[in-house]
Amino acid sequence: MLERLRSLSERILKSSYVHIVTHIDADGLTAGAIAVQTLRRLEKPHTIEFVKQLDATIMDQVHEKQYDLVWFTDLGSSVANKNPMFPMIITDHHSCTKDSDVPYHFNPHLFGIDGSLQLSGAGATYLVSKTIDPNNFDLSALAVVGACGDLQNMKYGKLVGLNEDIITDAQKARVMEKQVDISYFGRETRPIYKMLQYANDPIIPHVSGRESAALSLLSSLHIPSKDGKNWRRWIDLCTNEKRMIVSHIAQLLLTKGFGHTAVKRIIGESYSLLKETPGVELHDAKEYATLLNSTARYGQYEIGLQVCLGDRDEYLKKAQSLLRGHRHNLVEGVQIAKTEGIEQRDYVQFFHAKKSIRDTIVGIVTNMLLNDEETRNDLPLVGFAEKSDTEIKASARAPQHLVNKGLDLSIVIRKAALQVNGIGGGHNIAAGATIPKGKEEAFLHAFEEEVKHQLSS
């Protein structure tokens, strides 16, 4: 693995000009930003572009430009082969096959490391940056944000594997600290009652999804929800108030038969960026990642990139404005899917949003729905949305217990997409595909057959 990292580093150092091609989610944004910062520090000319996925059209366009070197970050494993069209390097973490084990491709899967859990695309890019110059270890904070954006902290309530080494680098660089805290989203910026209202992993019985119930919970514990005119956030509470809330949630879960596994998920590791202002989204790695998703997934790539590169004025304000719209769209998307109805089959459940939900956020909506108390948790969930007049985006999410039993959505969706002349891939717990419009039924049939095969074997 170290030899491969050195090989990629040498290709970068020898190049006169580098063009970066990266993905449009939080992991892709942070990966691209790490690559940009690395090249800036080398004073090496470079450009960057953001793509939803690599297809023949994108590859042809890049080929025509005749770049000295193309650096694919958080994507590219699908095009790794022994006869590249142009000089390239790849720092990716999506599932790949052994035939993509080539000198210019770094992917943790090639070295027996789970790229869906132990290293993100930003993490893979960071390892190359650190190999080029150990002084780049301050970029480790962006790699942690990327890993959280890819939900790599969800299975164990913390980041594991090579991600832990990156956290160690971030601590040594004094750009991040980790602490054990409540695992619900919104510690820094959400009013406490909103954090409890939207809690979903685990859900809070009779509280999640209900604003009045969240406010009543705080009132029953004699914890003020306001400080004067301002709503109190989790970071505003004293230690005793935090303990009271956590204890109460644990008792609710146990009383309702959720068991100790669910109770343990209330608490997890949180990652704070020390150079950011407390109470701002950028101070918490998970909230930082959500802020980035609200930019690139709406085509505002430059805004997210500039925030990653250090802008804390114009671009940060624009990102925060986009975030407000993003949150509204996600809540609306969940309601649309519920209204349209989630259809259930023997081995899959699905919804079709058509044009009502953006294809760039249907995956996030699918993930939110799978963690909703009204959705079955014993089947993978597929969300469809129209990508264009001729293409459909399919996003799939699986509950962790099915993955533990052997389900791998990256394989499922790749095979199902191929059956209808589409393209797909991703991770064992989350994957996506682009398929021809009108082929959804055939895709679902192939999807079900592969899920059935994996779980039965």
C-alpha positions in Angstrom: 0.0 0.0 0.0 2.8 2.4 0.9 4.5 1.6 -2.4 1.3 2.4 -4.3 1.0 5.7 -2.5 4.6 6.6 -3.3 3.9 5.7 -7.0 1.0 8.1 -7.2 2.9 10.8 -5.4 5.8 10.5 -7.9 3.3 10.9 -10.8 2.0 14.1 -9.3 5.4 15.5 -8.6 6.6 14.8 -12.1 3.6 16.3 -13.8 3.6 19.9 -15.1 -0.2 20.4 -14.9 -2.9 18.4 -13.1 -6.7 18.3 -13.7 -8.8 17.1 -10.8 -12.1 15.3 -11.4 -14.1 14.7 -8.3 -17.6 13.6 -7.1 -20.4 16.0 -6.1 -21.0 14.9 -2.5 -19.3 15.9 0.8 -16.7 13.3 0.4 -16.0 14.3 -3.2 -15.8 18.0 -2.2 -13.3 17.4 0.6 -11.3 15.0 -1.5 -11.1 17.6 -4.3 -10.2 20.3 -1.8 -7.4 18.2 -0.4 -6.0 17.7 -3.9 -6.3 21.4 -4.7 -4.5 22.4 -1.5 -1.8 19.8 -2.1 -1.1 21.2 -5.6 -1.2 24.8 -4.4 1.5 24.0 -1.9 3.6 22.5 -4.6 2.9 25.6 -6.7 1.7 23.3 -9.5 -0.8 24.6 -12.1 -4.2 22.8 -11.8 -7.9 22.9 -12.5 -10.9 21.0 -11.0 -14.3 19.8 -12.2 -17.2 18.1 -10.4 -19.2 15.2 -12.0 -22.1 13.1 -10.8 -20.6 9.9 -12.2 -18.0 8.9 -14.7 -19.4 7.8 -18.1 -18.1 7.6 -21.6 -19.1 11.2 -22.4 -17.1 12.6 -19.4 -14.1 10.4 -20.2 -14.1 11.5 -23.9 -14.3 15.2 -22.8 -11.4 14.8 -20.5 -9.4 12.9 -23.2 -9.9 15.7 -25.7 -8.3 18.2 -23.4 -5.0 16.3 -23.3 -4.1 17.1 -19.7 -0.6 16.3 -18.5 -2.2 14.3 -15.6 -5.8 13.7 -14.5 -6.4 13.0 -10.8 -9.7 11.3 -10.1 -10.8 11.7 -6.5 -13.7 9.8 -4.8 -14.4 8.2 -8.1 -12.5 6.5 -10.9 -12.3 2.9 -9.8 -14.8 1.9 -12.5 -12.5 3.2 -15.2 -9.3 1.8 -13.9 -7.8 -0.6 -16.5 -4.5 -1.6 -17.9 -4.9 0.6 -21.0 -5.8 4.1 -19.8 -7.0 6.7 -22.4 -4.7 9.3 -20.9 -2.2 9.8 -18.0 -4.2 9.4 -14.8 -4.2 8.6 -11.1 -7.1 7.5 -9.0 -7.7 7.9 -5.2 -11.1 6.3 -4.6 -12.7 4.0 -2.1 -15.7 2.5 -3.9 -16.0 -1.3 -4.4 -13.7 -2.5 -7.2 -12.5 -5.7 -8.7 -9.0 -7.1 -8.8 -8.6 -6.3 -12.5 -8.5 -2.7 -11.5 -5.3 -3.3 -9.4 -3.0 -1.1 -11.5 -0.1 1.1 -10.5 -2.0 4.4 -10.8 -5.0 3.3 -8.7 -5.1 3.6 -4.9 -8.2 2.1 -3.4 -8.3 0.5 0.1 -10.3 -2.5 -1.2 -7.2 -3.5 -3.3 -5.3 -3.9 0.0 -7.9 -5.8 2.0 -9.4 -2.7 3.7 -13.1 -2.0 3.7 -13.6 1.3 1.8 -17.2 1.6 2.9 -16.2 1.7 6.5 -12.5 2.3 7.1 -11.4 4.9 4.5 -13.3 7.5 2.4 -12.4 9.1 -0.9 -11.1 12.1 1.0 -9.1 9.8 3.2 -7.5 8.1 0.3 -6.7 11.4 -1.3 -5.3 12.7 2.0 -2.9 9.6 2.3 -1.4 10.6 -1.1 -1.1 14.2 0.0 0.6 13.2 3.2 3.0 10.9 1.3 4.0 13.9 -1.0 4.7 16.1 2.1 4.2 15.1 5.8 3.4 18.7 6.5 0.1 18.3 4.8 -1.2 16.5 7.9 -3.3 19.5 8.7 -5.5 18.5 5.8 -6.6 15.5 7.8 -9.5 17.4 9.2 -11.1 17.6 5.8 -10.6 13.8 5.4 -12.5 13.3 8.6 -15.3 15.5 7.3 -15.4 13.5 4.1 -15.6 10.2 6.1 -18.5 11.5 8.2 -20.2 12.7 5.0 -20.1 9.1 3.7 -21.6 8.0 7.1 -18.5 5.8 7.9 -19.1 6.6 11.6 -22.6 5.1 11.7 -22.0 1.4 12.1 -19.9 1.7 15.3 -20.8 5.2 16.4 -17.3 6.3 15.5 -14.7 6.2 12.7 -12.6 3.1 12.6 -9.7 1.6 10.6 -7.4 3.9 8.7 -9.8 6.7 9.6 -8.6 6.4 13.1 -5.0 7.0 12.0 -6.2 10.2 10.1 -7.9 11.4 13.3 -4.6 10.9 15.2 -2.9 13.1 12.5 -5.6 15.7 13.0 -5.1 15.7 16.8 -1.3 16.0 16.4 -1.9 18.9 14.0 -4.2 20.5 16.5 -6.9 20.9 14.0 -9.4 18.5 15.5 -10.4 16.8 18.8 -12.7 13.9 19.4 -15.0 13.5 22.3 -17.8 11.1 23.5 -21.1 12.8 23.2 -24.7 12.4 22.0 -24.7 11.0 18.5 -27.7 12.8 17.2 -27.2 15.3 14.4 -27.2 19.1 15.2 -25.2 19.4 18.4 -23.8 22.8 17.3 -26.6 24.6 15.6 -30.0 23.0 16.2 -32.2 24.1 19.1 -32.3 21.1 21.5 -36.0 20.4 20.8 -35.3 20.3 17.0 -32.4 17.9 17.6 -34.7 15.6 19.5 -37.5 16.0 17.0 -35.4 14.8 14.1 -33.5 12.1 16.1 -33.6 8.9 14.1 -30.7 6.6 14.9 -32.1 5.4 17.2 -35.5 7.0 17.1 -36.9 8.4 20.4 -40.3 6.6 21.0 -43.2 9.1 20.8 -40.8 12.0 20.4 -39.1 11.6 17.0 -41.0 13.5 14.4 -43.1 15.4 16.9 -42.1 18.9 17.8 -44.6 19.3 20.7 -43.4 16.0 22.2 -39.8 17.1 22.1 -40.6 20.3 23.9 -42.6 18.4 26.5 -39.7 16.1 27.1 -37.5 19.0 28.0 -40.2 20.6 30.2 -40.7 17.3 32.1 -37.0 17.3 32.9 -37.2 21.0 34.0 -34.6 21.9 31.3 -35.3 25.3 29.8 -35.5 25.2 26.0 -34.7 28.9 25.8 -32.2 31.3 27.3 -34.0 34.6 27.1 -35.1 35.0 23.5 -32.6 32.4 22.2 -33.3 28.7 21.7 -30.7 26.7 23.6 -28.6 24.2 21.7 -26.9 21.0 22.9 -23.6 22.8 23.3 -25.3 25.3 25.6 -26.4 22.7 28.2 -24.4 21.9 31.3 -23.2 18.4 31.9 -26.0 17.5 34.3 -28.7 18.5 31.8 -27.0 16.4 29.1 -26.9 13.4 31.4 -30.6 13.8 32.3 -31.7 13.9 28.6 -29.5 10.9 27.6 -30.7 8.9 30.6 -34.4 9.7 29.8 -34.0 8.6 26.2 -32.3 5.4 27.3 -35.2 4.6 29.7 -37.7 5.3 26.9 -35.9 2.9 24.6 -35.7 0.1 27.1 -39.3 0.6 28.2 -40.4 0.2 24.6 -38.4 -2.9 24.1 -35.6 -1.5 21.9 -32.8 -3.3 23.8 -29.3 -2.4 24.8 -28.0 -2.2 21.2 -30.2 0.8 20.5 -29.4 2.4 23.8 -25.7 2.2 23.1 -26.2 4.1 19.8 -27.3 7.2 21.7 -23.7 8.0 22.5 -20.8 8.0 20.0 -17.7 9.9 19.0 -18.0 13.5 17.8 -15.3 15.4 15.9 -14.8 19.1 16.5 -12.7 21.2 14.2 -10.6 23.4 16.5 -9.9 26.2 14.1 -13.6 26.8 13.5 -16.1 28.9 15.6 -18.2 26.9 18.1 -21.9 27.1 17.3 -21.2 27.2 13.5 -21.8 24.2 11.3 -18.1 24.0 10.4 -17.2 23.2 14.1 -18.8 19.7 13.9 -17.6 17.3 11.3 -21.1 15.9 10.6 -22.7 19.3 10.3 -19.8 20.5 8.1 -20.4 17.5 5.7 -24.2 18.4 5.5 -23.3 22.0 4.7 -21.1 20.8 1.8 -23.8 18.5 0.5 -26.1 21.5 0.3 -23.8 23.1 -2.1 -22.5 20.6 -4.6 -25.7 18.6 -4.9 -27.4 21.7 -6.2 -24.7 22.5 -8.7 -23.0 25.1 -6.5 -19.6 23.3 -6.5 -17.5 26.4 -6.2 -19.2 27.5 -3.0 -18.5 24.3 -1.2 -14.9 24.1 -2.5 -14.1 27.6 -1.4 -15.5 26.9 2.1 -13.2 23.8 2.2 -10.3 26.0 1.1 -10.8 28.4 4.0 -13.4 31.1 3.0 -15.3 32.2 6.1 -17.1 35.2 4.7 -18.8 35.4 1.3 -18.9 31.7 0.4 -19.7 30.5 3.9 -22.7 32.8 4.0 -23.8 31.5 0.6 -23.4 27.9 1.8 -25.4 28.6 4.9 -28.2 30.0 2.7 -28.1 26.9 0.5 -28.2 24.7 3.6 -31.5 26.2 4.7 -33.0 25.3 1.3 -31.4 21.9 1.4 -33.0 21.1 4.8 -36.4 22.2 3.5 -36.0 20.0 0.4 -35.0 16.9 2.4 -38.0 17.3 4.7 -40.3 17.9 1.7 -38.7 14.9 -0.1 -39.5 12.6 2.8 -43.1 13.8 2.9 -43.4 13.3 -0.9 -42.1 9.8 -0.7 -44.5 9.0 2.1 -47.4 10.5 0.3 -46.6 8.6 -2.9 -46.2 5.5 -0.8 -43.4 3.0 -0.3 -44.2 -0.2 -2.2 -43.1 -3.5 -0.6 -42.0 -6.7 -2.3 -40.5 -9.9 -0.8 -36.9 -8.7 -0.9 -37.1 -4.9 -1.6 -39.2 -1.9 -0.9 -39.1 1.2 -3.2 -40.6 4.6 -4.0 -40.6 6.6 -7.3 -40.4 10.3 -6.9 -40.3 11.0 -10.6 -39.4 14.8 -10.9 -40.6 15.7 -7.4 -37.2 15.0 -5.8 -33.8 16.0 -7.2 -31.8 13.0 -8.4 -28.8 14.5 -6.5 -30.6 14.2 -3.1 -32.8 11.1 -3.6 -30.1 9.0 -1.9 -30.2 11.2 1.2 -34.0 11.1 1.3 -33.8 7.3 0.9 -31.4 7.0 3.8 -33.7 9.2 6.0 -36.7 7.1 5.1 -34.9 3.9 6.0 -34.3 5.3 9.4 -37.9 6.5 9.8 -40.0 4.6 12.4 -42.8 4.2 9.8 -40.5 2.4 7.3 -39.8 -1.4 7.5 -36.3 -2.1 8.6 -36.0 -5.6 7.3 -35.7 -4.8 3.6 -33.4 -2.7 1.5 -35.0 0.5 0.2 -34.6 1.9 -3.3 -35.5 5.4 -4.3 -36.1 6.4 -7.9 -36.0 9.9 -9.3 -35.8 11.3 -12.9 -32.3 12.3 -13.9 -33.3 13.4 -17.4 -35.9 12.7 -20.0 -34.3 9.4 -20.7 -32.5 8.4 -17.5 -33.6 7.4 -14.0 -31.4 7.7 -10.9 -31.8 4.7 -8.5 -30.4 5.0 -4.9 -30.4 2.0 -2.6 -29.8 1.8 1.1 -29.7 -1.3 3.3 -30.2 -1.7 7.1 -26.9 -2.7 8.8 -28.2 -6.0 10.1 -28.7 -7.2 6.5 -25.2 -6.1 5.6 -24.0 -8.1 8.6 -25.8 -11.1 7.1 -23.9 -10.8 3.8 -25.8 -8.3 1.7 -23.6 -6.1 -0.5 -25.6 -3.4 -2.3 -22.6 -2.4 -4.5 -22.8 -5.9 -6.2 -26.6 -6.0 -6.2 -27.0 -2.7 -7.9 -24.2 -3.2 -10.4 -25.7 -6.5 -11.6 -29.2 -5.1 -11.7 -28.1 -2.1 -13.6 -26.2 -4.2 -16.1 -29.4 -6.2 -16.8 -31.1 -3.0 -18.2 -28.0 -1.5 -19.8 -27.4 0.9 -17.0 -24.4 1.5 -14.7 -24.2 1.2 -11.0 -21.9 0.8 -8.0 -21.1 2.1 -4.5 -20.8 0.4 -1.1 -22.3 -2.6 0.6 -24.7 -0.4 2.7 -25.3 2.4 0.1 -25.2 2.3 -3.7 -26.6 4.1 -6.7 -27.2 3.5 -10.4 -28.3 5.3 -13.6 -30.7 3.3 -15.7 -32.8 3.9 -18.8 -36.2 5.4 -18.2 -38.9 2.8 -18.4 -36.7 0.0 -17.2 -37.5 0.4 -13.5 -39.6 -2.8 -13.3 -36.9 -4.9 -14.9 -34.3 -3.3 -12.7 -36.3 -4.1 -9.5 -36.7 -7.7 -10.6 -33.0 -8.2 -11.1 -32.3 -6.3 -7.9 -34.6 -8.7 -5.9 -33.1 -11.8 -7.4 -29.6 -10.8 -6.4 -30.7 -9.8 -2.8 -32.5 -13.1 -2.5 -29.4 -14.9 -3.8 -27.0 -13.1 -1.4 -29.1 -13.6 1.7 -29.9 -17.2 1.0 -26.3 -18.1 0.4 
